[in-house]
């Protein structure tokens, strides 16, 4: 398998049921709220370490990491830490600057010729991204599906004329018109399931789970708003 193919992520098949909860530790108060451990923390960490190797190979001597909050913070922290460890143990050190943004996309305006409204992106946090000019940029996101929001973010980032831009997505969902081609480094390609944990939430719950888990019907009912 070539290097480009390996960057495309670990493919989790549609019929993968996950692991029994009895095999792992997790906060006891979520006992009835999750059905299975979909991706254990150890597997996540090993894959993130591999992604760090790819980033080290592709970038020069400095990088600006643009972390998309809130769901991306654990992935970002672990990825950057692995990059630092690799730098300390090799003859190449990748200087890393981390910036945080939050995104809110919404539909505005009248319908256009394709009968679809225009999607606009509102950035909370570092609205002025002029510091990206001439820099190598890595956007770090937890989940990418259709990629509409990511396309809007990439278009916005490009207006500041960075040297290069790549995207790391921990999870890419298999959905119609999935955005696999937008994501340069993929942790896991998963079916279109609702997953929580490793900073991914359901109405701000479950971020404290170390594993990525499948939420149960009970959990959805308990924490719905």
NUDRENMAR-373494 format. One record per residue (C-alpha): residue number from 0; x negated, y negated, z negated. Coordinates in pm, 1 decimal. Each point is the difference from the previous one (the first is absolute). Example, Ala and Ser with C-alpha at 12.3 -4.5 7.8 and 13.67 -1.06 7.14 Angstrom:
BEGIN
ATOM, zaba, x, y, z
ATOM, 0, -1230.0, 450.0, -780.0
ATOM, 1, -137.0, -344.0, 66.0
This chain:
BEGIN
ATOM, zaba, x, y, z
ATOM, 0, 0.0, 0.0, 0.0
ATOM, 1, -144.4, -338.7, 97.6
ATOM, 2, -37.2, -293.3, -237.1
ATOM, 3, 289.5, -193.4, 152.7
ATOM, 4, 236.1, 294.0, -52.0
ATOM, 5, -107.5, 39.6, -362.1
ATOM, 6, 90.1, -363.9, -65.9
ATOM, 7, 358.3, 74.8, 105.3
ATOM, 8, 84.5, 153.5, -333.6
ATOM, 9, 102.8, 322.2, -166.1
ATOM, 10, 326.7, 111.6, 160.7
ATOM, 11, 265.0, 120.3, -245.6
ATOM, 12, 263.9, 205.7, 179.8
ATOM, 13, 373.9, -61.8, -23.1
ATOM, 14, 66.9, 316.9, -198.3
ATOM, 15, -265.6, -63.6, -268.3
ATOM, 16, 188.2, 26.4, -334.7
ATOM, 17, -278.0, -136.8, -219.2
ATOM, 18, -139.5, 156.0, -315.9
ATOM, 19, 194.2, 107.5, -306.5
ATOM, 20, 4.2, -261.6, -274.7
ATOM, 21, -114.1, 267.1, -244.9
ATOM, 22, -345.8, 0.8, 159.6
ATOM, 23, -78.9, -363.1, -81.0
ATOM, 24, 18.0, -259.5, -273.2
ATOM, 25, 215.4, -310.5, 42.9
ATOM, 26, 190.6, -241.7, -228.2
ATOM, 27, 258.8, 205.5, -183.6
ATOM, 28, 269.2, -265.7, 38.1
ATOM, 29, 7.9, 75.4, 374.1
ATOM, 30, 70.6, 370.9, -55.6
ATOM, 31, 343.3, -3.7, 167.0
ATOM, 32, -81.0, -280.3, 241.5
ATOM, 33, -239.9, 175.3, 240.0
ATOM, 34, 45.2, 324.3, 193.8
ATOM, 35, -360.3, 90.2, 76.4
ATOM, 36, -359.0, -117.8, 14.1
ATOM, 37, -35.4, -73.2, 370.5
ATOM, 38, -369.2, -99.4, 4.8
ATOM, 39, -203.5, 58.5, -318.9
ATOM, 40, -224.2, -279.1, -124.6
ATOM, 41, -315.7, 204.3, 56.6
ATOM, 42, 88.7, 51.1, 366.5
ATOM, 43, 76.6, -370.6, 36.6
ATOM, 44, -334.5, -97.7, -150.3
ATOM, 45, -195.8, 239.8, 218.5
ATOM, 46, 167.3, -132.3, 313.9
ATOM, 47, -57.0, -364.0, -106.1
ATOM, 48, -368.1, 81.6, -49.6
ATOM, 49, -11.9, 137.7, 355.1
ATOM, 50, 164.2, -318.2, 131.5
ATOM, 51, -268.7, -201.2, -179.2
ATOM, 52, -261.3, 188.5, 204.0
ATOM, 53, 176.2, -98.6, 323.1
ATOM, 54, 16.8, -365.5, -106.3
ATOM, 55, -371.6, 2.8, -88.1
ATOM, 56, -81.0, 142.3, 343.1
ATOM, 57, 211.4, -251.4, 194.0
ATOM, 58, -74.9, -330.0, -172.1
ATOM, 59, -322.0, -198.5, -17.3
ATOM, 60, -137.8, -157.2, -316.4
ATOM, 61, 306.9, -183.9, -131.7
ATOM, 62, 376.1, 41.6, -2.0
ATOM, 63, 310.2, -184.8, -117.8
ATOM, 64, 260.6, 239.6, -136.6
ATOM, 65, 353.8, -134.6, 25.1
ATOM, 66, 207.9, 202.9, -245.3
ATOM, 67, 377.2, 2.5, 51.5
ATOM, 68, 173.9, -2.4, -338.2
ATOM, 69, 155.6, 150.0, -194.3
ATOM, 70, -10.9, 353.3, 128.7
ATOM, 71, -349.0, -21.3, 144.7
ATOM, 72, -188.3, -99.4, -313.1
ATOM, 73, -97.8, 349.6, -121.1
ATOM, 74, -108.0, 107.7, 346.7
ATOM, 75, -197.9, -321.3, 40.7
ATOM, 76, -173.2, 22.5, -338.7
ATOM, 77, -104.5, 362.0, 53.8
ATOM, 78, -109.0, -57.9, 360.6
ATOM, 79, -216.7, -298.8, -93.6
ATOM, 80, -150.2, 189.5, -293.8
ATOM, 81, -97.6, 290.4, 225.9
ATOM, 82, -155.8, -247.4, 246.6
ATOM, 83, -207.2, -146.1, -283.8
ATOM, 84, -109.9, 344.5, -120.0
ATOM, 85, -101.9, 100.9, 351.9
ATOM, 86, -197.7, -321.6, 32.3
ATOM, 87, -187.3, 62.5, -321.8
ATOM, 88, -93.6, 347.4, 116.7
ATOM, 89, -114.2, -81.9, 352.7
ATOM, 90, -216.7, -247.5, 188.4
ATOM, 91, 307.6, -190.9, 119.6
ATOM, 92, 198.1, -234.2, -226.1
ATOM, 93, 328.7, -147.7, 118.4
ATOM, 94, 63.6, -331.5, -175.0
ATOM, 95, 369.7, -4.7, -85.9
ATOM, 96, 233.6, -290.8, -69.5
ATOM, 97, 357.4, 89.2, -99.5
ATOM, 98, 301.1, -226.6, 50.2
ATOM, 99, 360.1, 80.1, -91.5
ATOM, 100, 318.6, -86.2, 186.9
ATOM, 101, 364.8, 94.4, -26.1
ATOM, 102, 224.1, 22.4, 303.0
ATOM, 103, 368.1, -54.3, 53.8
ATOM, 104, 142.9, 52.1, 345.8
ATOM, 105, 347.4, -104.7, 102.1
ATOM, 106, 206.7, -41.3, 313.5
ATOM, 107, 78.8, -350.2, 119.1
ATOM, 108, 138.1, -185.5, 296.9
ATOM, 109, 228.7, 97.8, 282.7
ATOM, 110, -4.6, 325.8, 188.1
ATOM, 111, -239.6, 10.2, 292.3
ATOM, 112, 21.1, 180.2, 332.5
ATOM, 113, -79.5, 335.4, -158.9
ATOM, 114, 289.6, -55.2, -246.0
ATOM, 115, -241.5, -5.4, -292.9
ATOM, 116, -41.1, -295.7, -235.2
ATOM, 117, -343.1, -149.3, -55.6
ATOM, 118, -193.0, 127.8, -300.6
ATOM, 119, -197.3, -253.5, -203.1
ATOM, 120, -258.6, 69.3, -265.3
ATOM, 121, -26.8, -192.5, -324.3
ATOM, 122, -335.6, 32.5, -174.6
ATOM, 123, -14.7, -46.3, -376.8
ATOM, 124, -346.2, -63.3, -140.6
ATOM, 125, -282.3, -98.4, 235.3
ATOM, 126, 208.1, -191.4, 252.2
ATOM, 127, -308.5, -175.6, 135.9
ATOM, 128, -213.0, 278.1, 142.9
ATOM, 129, -252.3, -231.3, 163.9
ATOM, 130, -274.9, 175.1, -198.3
ATOM, 131, 45.5, 293.1, 241.0
ATOM, 132, -149.7, -194.1, 290.9
ATOM, 133, -297.9, 188.8, 138.3
ATOM, 134, 33.7, 275.1, -262.2
ATOM, 135, 50.3, 375.0, 26.5
ATOM, 136, 338.7, 73.8, -155.7
ATOM, 137, 154.4, 317.3, -137.3
ATOM, 138, 372.5, -14.1, -75.2
ATOM, 139, 94.9, 253.2, -268.6
ATOM, 140, 363.4, 111.5, -16.1
ATOM, 141, 171.0, 281.4, -190.4
ATOM, 142, 263.4, 107.6, 255.9
ATOM, 143, 36.2, -72.6, 370.0
ATOM, 144, 305.6, 124.6, 187.9
ATOM, 145, 140.2, -181.0, 305.5
ATOM, 146, -273.9, -260.6, -36.7
ATOM, 147, 219.6, -306.2, 53.8
ATOM, 148, -137.2, -171.5, -308.0
ATOM, 149, -356.0, 107.9, 76.4
ATOM, 150, 25.0, -133.3, 356.4
ATOM, 151, 115.9, -335.0, -135.6
ATOM, 152, -284.3, -6.9, -253.2
ATOM, 153, -261.1, 90.9, 262.3
ATOM, 154, 128.9, -274.2, 228.7
ATOM, 155, -24.5, -250.5, -286.5
ATOM, 156, -351.0, 111.6, -99.2
ATOM, 157, -121.9, -25.4, 359.4
ATOM, 158, 89.6, -369.8, 8.8
ATOM, 159, -287.0, -59.8, -243.8
ATOM, 160, -249.3, 151.0, 248.5
ATOM, 161, -163.2, 276.6, -205.1
ATOM, 162, -294.1, 186.0, 148.2
ATOM, 163, 187.7, 331.0, -17.0
ATOM, 164, 307.9, 142.2, -171.9
ATOM, 165, 75.6, 357.9, -98.5
ATOM, 166, 284.7, 151.2, -201.8
ATOM, 167, -15.0, 268.2, -269.2
ATOM, 168, 332.3, 162.5, -90.3
ATOM, 169, 22.3, 254.8, -277.9
ATOM, 170, 321.0, 142.5, 144.9
ATOM, 171, 142.1, -16.3, 350.9
ATOM, 172, 355.6, 128.0, 30.6
ATOM, 173, 121.5, 200.2, 297.4
ATOM, 174, 291.7, -213.6, 109.9
ATOM, 175, 129.7, -100.4, 345.8
ATOM, 176, -251.2, -242.9, 152.3
ATOM, 177, -246.3, 74.4, -280.3
ATOM, 178, -296.4, -235.8, -23.4
ATOM, 179, -280.6, 254.2, 3.7
ATOM, 180, -187.1, -197.7, 265.7
ATOM, 181, -7.6, -307.8, -227.3
ATOM, 182, -183.2, 180.8, -278.5
ATOM, 183, -372.8, 66.4, 42.9
ATOM, 184, -46.5, 201.5, -319.1
ATOM, 185, 285.5, 222.2, -116.8
ATOM, 186, 7.4, 185.6, -326.7
ATOM, 187, 299.2, 224.3, 62.3
ATOM, 188, 260.9, 26.7, 273.2
ATOM, 189, 323.5, 98.9, -171.6
ATOM, 190, 364.2, 69.6, 93.1
ATOM, 191, 254.6, -273.4, -53.8
ATOM, 192, 47.0, 77.1, -371.3
ATOM, 193, 37.1, -250.5, -281.0
ATOM, 194, -308.1, 41.4, -216.1
ATOM, 195, -114.1, -175.5, -316.9
ATOM, 196, -309.9, -14.7, -217.7
ATOM, 197, -359.9, -116.8, 44.8
ATOM, 198, 140.5, -356.8, -18.2
ATOM, 199, 292.7, 75.6, 233.4
ATOM, 200, 325.4, -92.1, -167.6
ATOM, 201, 374.4, 38.3, 2.3
ATOM, 202, 141.1, -328.7, -130.3
ATOM, 203, -326.3, -57.8, -191.3
ATOM, 204, 3.3, 342.7, -168.8
ATOM, 205, -244.6, 288.4, 56.5
ATOM, 206, -307.4, -214.8, 71.2
ATOM, 207, -161.2, 160.1, -306.2
ATOM, 208, 6.7, 350.7, 150.8
ATOM, 209, -348.3, 118.1, 100.2
ATOM, 210, 134.6, 241.6, 261.0
ATOM, 211, 213.6, -76.1, 303.2
ATOM, 212, 335.0, 165.4, -73.5
ATOM, 213, 340.5, 51.3, 158.1
ATOM, 214, 270.1, -182.3, -194.2
ATOM, 215, 304.1, 204.7, -106.1
ATOM, 216, 367.8, -88.6, 43.4
ATOM, 217, 10.7, -53.3, -376.3
ATOM, 218, -291.0, -244.5, 22.1
ATOM, 219, 164.2, -194.8, 282.0
ATOM, 220, 322.5, -31.2, -196.9
ATOM, 221, -172.9, -91.3, -327.1
ATOM, 222, -213.1, -280.9, 143.8
ATOM, 223, 219.4, -137.5, 275.6
ATOM, 224, 92.6, -369.1, -11.1
